[in-house]
């Protein structure tokens, strides 16, 4: 994996483990998640945990988001990634995007913005 701050590395590691609790723990208590950008934001760690758990329940298995490149500038990190999973019906799903993370003073994710083509993902889920 490319070098990145600890909480961002744990974000991607937890995605590979399909561990909603560990994944949500990378966020600050009052964090905001835009997944994807343009959708209503998800506010607070508890709501982010519920969102992640719901996403994971639609796959069997969720294989994770694999970081390809990471660029850190101060407390901001931009990561290009590739996602893969199998639907509960066994169909492969692949998508890619970029997340931009803003970290708080404790190194936790204060805000995350995911940029990916939601239509590409939906088309694979519908087929």
C-alpha positions as CSV (number, residue, x, y, z in Angstrom):
1,X,0.0,0.0,0.0
2,X,1.2,3.5,-0.6
3,X,2.4,5.5,2.4
4,X,-0.4,7.5,4.1
5,X,-1.4,8.6,7.6
6,X,-2.3,5.9,10.1
7,X,-6.1,6.5,10.2
8,X,-6.3,6.6,6.4
9,X,-4.3,3.3,6.2
10,X,-6.7,1.8,8.7
11,X,-9.7,3.0,6.6
12,X,-8.5,0.9,3.7
13,X,-7.4,-2.0,5.8
14,X,-10.8,-2.2,7.5
15,X,-12.5,-2.1,4.1
16,X,-10.5,-5.2,3.1
17,X,-11.6,-6.9,6.4
18,X,-15.2,-5.8,5.7
19,X,-15.2,-4.7,9.4
20,X,-17.7,-1.9,9.8
21,X,-16.7,-1.2,13.4
22,X,-13.0,-0.8,12.6
23,X,-13.8,1.1,9.4
24,X,-16.0,3.6,11.3
25,X,-13.4,4.0,14.1
26,X,-11.1,5.7,11.7
27,X,-13.5,8.7,11.8
28,X,-13.8,11.4,14.4
29,X,-17.0,11.4,16.5
30,X,-18.4,14.4,14.6
31,X,-17.0,13.5,11.2
32,X,-18.7,14.0,7.9
33,X,-18.7,11.6,5.0
34,X,-19.7,12.5,1.4
35,X,-20.1,9.1,-0.3
36,X,-20.2,10.0,-3.1
37,X,-19.9,13.8,-3.4
38,X,-23.2,15.2,-4.4
39,X,-25.2,12.9,-2.2
40,X,-26.5,14.1,1.2
41,X,-23.6,14.0,3.7
42,X,-23.5,11.4,6.4
43,X,-22.8,13.1,9.8
44,X,-21.3,11.5,12.9
45,X,-19.4,8.3,13.5
46,X,-22.6,6.4,14.5
47,X,-24.3,7.3,11.2
48,X,-21.1,6.5,9.2
49,X,-21.0,3.1,11.0
50,X,-24.6,2.4,10.0
51,X,-23.9,3.5,6.4
52,X,-20.9,1.2,6.1
53,X,-22.7,-1.8,7.7
54,X,-25.6,-1.3,5.2
55,X,-23.2,-1.1,2.2
56,X,-21.4,-4.2,3.4
57,X,-24.6,-6.1,3.7
58,X,-25.2,-5.8,-0.1
59,X,-22.1,-7.8,-0.9
60,X,-20.9,-11.3,-0.3
61,X,-18.0,-10.8,0.1
62,X,-16.9,-7.1,0.0
63,X,-13.3,-7.4,-1.1
64,X,-12.3,-3.9,-0.2
65,X,-11.0,-0.6,-1.5
66,X,-7.4,-0.9,-2.6
67,X,-5.4,2.3,-2.5
68,X,-3.3,2.8,-5.6
69,X,-1.7,6.2,-4.9
70,X,-1.7,8.6,-2.0
71,X,-0.8,12.2,-1.8
72,X,-0.5,13.9,1.6
73,X,-0.3,17.7,2.1
74,X,-0.5,18.8,5.7
75,X,-3.7,17.3,7.3
76,X,-5.2,16.4,3.9
77,X,-4.8,13.2,1.9
78,X,-6.0,12.3,-1.5
79,X,-6.1,8.6,-2.4
80,X,-6.9,7.0,-5.7
81,X,-8.4,3.5,-5.2
82,X,-10.0,0.5,-6.8
83,X,-13.0,-1.2,-5.2
84,X,-14.1,-4.8,-5.7
85,X,-16.8,-7.1,-4.4
86,X,-19.2,-9.8,-5.2
87,X,-22.9,-9.2,-5.0
88,X,-25.0,-11.5,-2.9
89,X,-25.9,-13.3,-6.2
90,X,-22.2,-13.8,-6.9
91,X,-21.7,-11.2,-9.6
92,X,-18.4,-9.3,-9.7
93,X,-18.5,-5.6,-9.1
94,X,-15.5,-3.3,-9.8
95,X,-15.3,0.5,-9.5
96,X,-12.7,3.1,-8.9
97,X,-12.4,6.6,-7.5
98,X,-10.6,9.1,-5.4
99,X,-11.2,9.9,-1.7
100,X,-10.0,13.2,-0.2
101,X,-9.6,13.0,3.6
102,X,-9.2,15.9,6.0
103,X,-7.7,14.8,9.4
104,X,-8.3,16.4,12.8
105,X,-5.7,17.2,15.3
106,X,-5.9,13.6,16.7
107,X,-5.2,12.2,13.2
108,X,-8.7,10.9,12.8
109,X,-10.8,11.5,9.7
110,X,-12.8,14.7,10.2
111,X,-14.2,14.8,6.7
112,X,-14.0,12.4,3.7
113,X,-15.2,13.1,0.2
114,X,-15.5,10.2,-2.2
115,X,-15.4,10.9,-5.9
116,X,-16.6,8.0,-8.1
117,X,-19.2,7.4,-10.9
118,X,-22.2,6.1,-8.9
119,X,-23.9,5.2,-12.2
120,X,-21.1,2.7,-13.0
121,X,-21.6,1.0,-9.7
122,X,-25.4,0.9,-9.9
123,X,-25.3,-0.6,-13.4
124,X,-23.2,-3.5,-12.2
125,X,-25.5,-4.0,-9.2
126,X,-28.6,-4.0,-11.5
127,X,-27.3,-6.5,-14.1
